[in-house]
């Protein structure tokens, strides 16, 4: 599976830019193996395997040296795979890797969110930025690569990646700002000038629904 397709299809985290930045650290190689304890200078193995068989052989070698490898696109620890009922070798699959890594990233993001009764408009962007930074730092600490936070932050800055929030999704826009959705069907046109409807009699369905109902032909006289 293509790396971008794996992110768009399998990611469970709302901010795709962060997932992409973490994947960039693995140079888009789903067979990458990182061993921070064995190679603290770079955190990665000296040469990335090019085939699945080579990756599995390298993984066994790391285990033989009591290493704790971080595997694949999102540098996922083996313990995370076990928590989701997967084997270490399953992490070489791009979709499985991104799903597990992004699920944990979502958990860290949730932990970083501090519930507030209200938040001012000017502080909304700053709050999202702080939460993004917190989630990335927690992820980096969890995979035992503190420098990953700096790498991801620099990557996001260079890309100019906008902040993403589930609350910004179009489905949450106010009804007057969109002309679609089940509530718009019930509410009718966004403005009186959009369509002129005849006066509604008691017991009649709303005009927007009546227009969608099949027309019953009148009986022939």
Secondary structure, DSSP 4 states (H G I P E B T S, - for coil): --HHHHHHHH--SS-HHHHHHHHHTTTT-TT-EE-TTT-TTTSB-SS--SSHHHHHHHHHHHHHTT---EETTTTEEHHHHHHTT--GGGGGSHHHHHHHHHHHHHHHHHHHPPP-S---HHHHHHHHHHHHHHHHHHHHHHTT-THHHHHHHHHHHHHTPPP--GGGSGGGS-GGG-S-SHHHHHH--SSGGG---PPPPTTPPPHHHHTTSPPPPPPP-
